[in-house]
Amino acid sequence: MVTEKIGAAIEAAGALMSGGSAETIVSRYREHMAANTKRLTAA
């Protein structure tokens, strides 16, 4: 799960550097976390 969070943070940093809005970044980060939650609670 830590690996996924680091990947999401790197993706967010890249989006910020390329001019992405905070709303877009938060939305994408929430998608990552929702996928992790779904994956971890399915087991």
Order of alpha helices (4+ residues) and beta strands (2+ residues): alpha-alpha
